[in-house]
């Protein structure tokens, strides 16, 4: 009643060849995708390495800039200290000269301090000129030039030893602005400033 199974039909050679070609094409496509993914990964790693290098360079530059700023701050502090010391010595020398002048000539003088707030253009400086020899006797070329400094601008200050015999009851003066080319501008918005004989600070 039962016999052997019927023989299986053989696959035609043409179909076998087509199947092999399809498998080979699929493998090539997979390999190409894998190579593209590897290239992309390599490019990403290269970009990350560049970013890390740039970040390291920025950090090094920031450290260098900070070090330079610290060195400049130290130098500026040294300069300010030296300037303050020089100013103190100059004031002491001026007082000594006044004392020697009074002793030798017998003429009394008084020290007048000038201090004013004024904004200037680059290259300009402020001076005071008035009715005594010590402040130029109204000659701008002989005016007492005031000083300012870091942390003080726009305030300017200076001193002058005024002969009491020249001022009468008061000293009259004006502030001037002298440019880098030597040209002077007088303040003209107000009348002459006045210091009474018993006062020693001007504004």
Secondary structure, 3 states (H helix, E strand, C coil): CCCCCCCCCCCCHHHHHHHHHHHHHHHHHHHHHHHHHHHHHHHHHHHHHHHHHHHHHHHHHHHHHHHHHHHHHHHHHHHHHHHHHHHHHHHHHHHHHHHHHHHHHCCCEEEEEEEEECCCCCCCEEEEEECCHHHCCCCHHHCEECECCCCCCCEEEEEEEEEHHHHCCEEEEEEEEECCCCCEEECCCCCCEEEECCCCEEC
